[in-house]
């Protein structure tokens, strides 16, 4: 039997592909239109985090605890946001630092912080049980 998590993940992936079909049908993202990158962000946001966001909002643990779902969604939002900063403003500077460098630093710090947070949460869960 298919778990609730799997069914929601399948729905999120189908929704992401339907989004691509609708955008293609509407003609957005063709030519010099700046739509392809936001569509890319939305597509990958839905595929990678849509199911976790839905299940976290509903408060359903399933295979993954709700707190871990929220941490994953937050990490994904920061990474997608940093990707947008790198894509749209990478060659601009803040003081003497290029936004591309700042974006990559945010990506690295976010990934390290996410893995540390998940490791600590997993350790605490194993010790409490």
ZAKOL-960556 format. One record per residue: residue in one letter; y, z negated, x of N, C-alpha, C in turn. Coordinates in steps of 0.001 Angstrom, whole numbers, padded with zeros to 6 digits, always signed. Example, Ala and Ser with C-alpha at 12.3 -4.5 7.8 and 13.67 -1.06 7.14 Angstrom:
// ZAKOL-960556
A-005690-007800+013190-004500-007800+012300-003300-007800+013200S-002250-007080+012850-001060-007140+013670+000030-007870+012900
END
This chain:
// ZAKOL-960556
X-001173+000000+000835+000000+000000+000000+001245+000000+000886X+002250+000756+000489+003485+000879+001247+004336-000371+001024X+004830-000947+002129+005654-002153+002019+007027-001801+001461X+007714-002806+000991+009084-002625+000458+009998-002095+001548X+009863-002617+002770+010689-002147+003886+010506-000650+004119X+009254-000222+004128+008967+001194+004376+009543+002069+003276X+009400+001654+002034+009940+002436+000919+011458+002552+001011X+012132+001467+001364+013593+001505+001481+014007+002371+002669X+013272+002300+003779+013578+003157+004936+013418+004633+004583X+012382+004952+003855+012171+006344+003437+013318+006803+002553X+013746+005957+001618+014876+006304+000748+016159+006512+001553X+016386+005686+002560+017585+005824+003389+017570+007140+004165X+016420+007507+004693+016309+008770+005436+016496+009961+004497X+015899+009892+003319+016071+010969+002335+017536+011076+001938X+018206+009941+001722+019634+009954+001377+020458+010579+002497X+020109+010307+003738+020833+010882+004869+020669+012398+004902X+019459+012869+004666+019256+014321+004654+019910+014969+003446X+019920+014283+002310+020645+014808+001145+022137+014913+001448X+022665+013950+002187+024054+014003+002613+024314+015272+003432X+023409+015572+004357+023568+016789+005164+023543+018037+004296X+022647+018067+003325+022546+019232+002431+023827+019386+001613X+024331+018291+001076+025553+018345+000263+026734+018800+001112X+026844+018281+002312+027958+018672+003187+027836+020131+003588X+026629+020582+003851+026427+021996+004188+026768+022875+002990X+026356+022448+001813+026625+023215+000595+028124+023268+000310X+028814+022169+000562+030256+022110+000324+031039+022892+001373X+030396+023236+002464+031049+024018+003505+031843+023184+004496X+031781+021883+004379+032487+021023+005330+031766+021055+006669X+032516+020952+007707+031919+020895+009036+031690+022258+009664X+032139+023322+009007+031962+024643+009609+033261+025068+010268X+033146+025829+011309+034318+026325+012007+035013+025243+012812X+036336+025182+012690+037127+024237+013472+037368+022927+012722X+036686+022728+011625+036840+021514+010830+036362+020309+011636X+037108+019178+011613+036698+018005+012395+035602+017166+011738X+034981+017652+010666+033995+016872+009920+032665+016635+010632X+032209+017469+011567+030869+017243+012111+030642+015866+012729X+031606+015315+013444+031357+014022+014077+031290+012878+013077X+032195+012785+012093+032027+011740+011067+030722+011902+010286X+030308+013129+010057+029025+013366+009380+027885+012868+010266X+027973+013129+011554+026989+012634+012512+026910+011116+012448X+028075+010438+012462+028098+008978+012397+027499+008463+011091X+027862+009091+009985+027338+008662+008693+025840+008911+008594X+025386+010069+009082+023967+010391+009044+023152+009362+009832X+023547+009130+011071+022791+008184+011891+022971+006744+011412X+024123+006431+010850+024303+005113+010254+023330+004890+009108X+023161+005909+008262+022204+005802+007151+020768+005748+007650X+020420+006628+008580+019036+006680+009061+018660+005391+009791X+019524+004934+010677+019183+003784+011514+019481+002441+010861X+020492+002387+009998+020877+001098+009460+020946+000986+007952X+020776+002087+007246+020916+002065+005791+019957+001107+005110X+018708+001147+005495+017706+000281+004873+017968-001184+005227X+018340-001439+006471+018624-002822+006872+019839-003364+006117X+020865-002534+005951+022046-002971+005214+021689-003262+003757X+020958-002376+003127+020559-002567+001733+019744-003851+001561X+018746-004039+002410+017890-005213+002293+018638-006498+002669X+019586-006411+003595+020369-007592+003959+021296-007989+002818X+021921-007020+002177+022803-007314+001047+022011-007964-000080X+020801-007475-000322+019964-008042-001381+019334-009369-000970X+019379-009687+000328+018823-010949+000807+017309-010936+000912X+016718-009760+001064+015265-009631+001151+014831-009625+002612X+013999-010579+002968+013523-010666+004345+012481-009605+004639X+011400-009575+003894+010341-008611+004162+009749-008818+005535X+009695-007775+006330+009128-007843+007670+010119-008387+008699X+011407-008339+008367+012466-008758+009284+013337-009784+008562X+013672-010905+009221+014543-011892+008577+015923-011312+008255X+016536-011815+007196+017836-011313+006749+018888-011462+007856X+018865-012577+008578+019846-012783+009652+019709-011713+010734X+018471-011346+011045+018238-010305+012051+018721-008952+011540X+018574-008712+010244+019079-007459+009663+020600-007390+009812X+021291-008490+009504+022746-008500+009633+023176-008296+011082X+022468-008918+012015+022809-008724+013434+022617-007263+013834X+021548-006641+013360+021285-005239+013694+022361-004332+013101X+022727-004574+011845+023752-003750+011199+025087-003907+011923X+025425-005127+012316+026670-005352+013050+026648-004627+014392X+025520-004721+015104+025401-004037+016390+025533-002521+016210X+024884-001985+015192+024944-000542+014942+026357-000115+014586X+027062-000911+013790+028444-000583+013427+029341-000554+014657X+029167-001515+015550+029974-001542+016774+029648-000334+017647X+028368+000004+017770+027993+001159+018597+028524+002463+018006X+028411+002634+016704+028936+003855+016081+030460+003898+016178X+031107+002745+016026+032564+002694+016184+032994+003013+017610X+032271+002486+018578+032575+002793+019987+032339+004275+020259X+031305+004839+019645+031078+006279+019782+032244+007084+019249X+032813+006649+018132+033974+007337+017567+035184+007207+018493X+035379+006030+019070+036484+005832+020012+036308+006735+021225X+035096+006798+021743+034831+007652+022913+035050+009120+022564X+034584+009531+021395+034684+010944+021003+036128+011357+020751X+036856+010554+019985+038202+010954+019581+039294+010576+020568X+039124+009508+021315+040204+009085+022189+039800+008861+023615X+038697+009442+024036+038155+009181+025361+039085+009483+026504X+039953+010485+026341+040828+010859+027453+042159+010106+027435X+042418+009326+026404+043642+008525+026331+043467+007243+027134X+044594+006618+027445+044527+005391+028240+045232+004244+027527X+044762+003049+027808+045431+001820+027396+045778+001119+028699X+047029+001157+029042+047430+000679+030367+046869+001632+031409X+045997+001109+032247+045385+001963+033277+043916+002261+032967X+043434+001796+031821+042022+001962+031472+041876+003092+030448X+041009+004029+030757+040735+005103+029796+039902+004548+028650X+040143+005051+027438+039393+004593+026271+037904+004904+026416X+037573+005955+027133+036169+006285+027362+035481+005156+028145X+036141+004663+029175+035590+003548+029950+035475+002290+029099X+036496+002021+028300+036478+000867+027415+035357+000988+026387X+035188+002192+025835+034119+002418+024867+032744+002203+025467X+032525+002716+026659+031232+002522+027312+030993+001051+027659X+032043+000351+028047+031906-001083+028320+031531-001830+027040X+032142-001462+025926+031809-002080+024636+030360-001816+024279X+029886-000598+024515+028485-000250+024223+027542-001122+025051X+027798-001234+026335+026921-002018+027216+026934-003490+026826X+028125-004053+026622+028229-005470+026253+027551-005721+024905X+027717-004816+023957+027105-004975+022637+025590-004957+022729X+025034-004022+023479+023575-003938+023607+023020-005175+024301X+023659-005609+025372+023193-006810+026082+023296-008032+025171X+024424-008176+024480+024608-009320+023584+023587-009296+022443X+023298-008109+021919+022324-007999+020839+020940-008445+021309X+020513-007938+022454+019191-008322+022957+019124-009805+023304X+020182-010363+023862+020193-011793+024146+020138-012609+022854X+020922-012220+021872+020945-012937+020599+019594-012876+019911X+018983-011698+019882+017668-011557+019253+016601-012331+020026X+016707-012335+021344+015747-013094+022161+015862-014581+021891X+017080-015074+021838+017295-016498+021567+016808-016848+020161X+017123-016006+019181+016676-016263+017800+015150-016231+017708X+014524-015306+018395+013068-015233+018399+012440-016443+019061X+013046-016895+020145+012542-018080+020844+012662-019303+019950X+013817-019452+019320+014007-020618+018434+013045-020579+017257X+012800-019393+016725+011851-019262+015602+010452-019636+016039X+010072-019245+017249+008730-019562+017729+008565-021053+018019X+009649-021722+018399+009590-023143+018704+009608-024008+017436X+010219-023487+016363+010298-024284+015139+009029-024206+014306X+008215-023188+014559+007004-022981+013749+005839-023664+014242
END
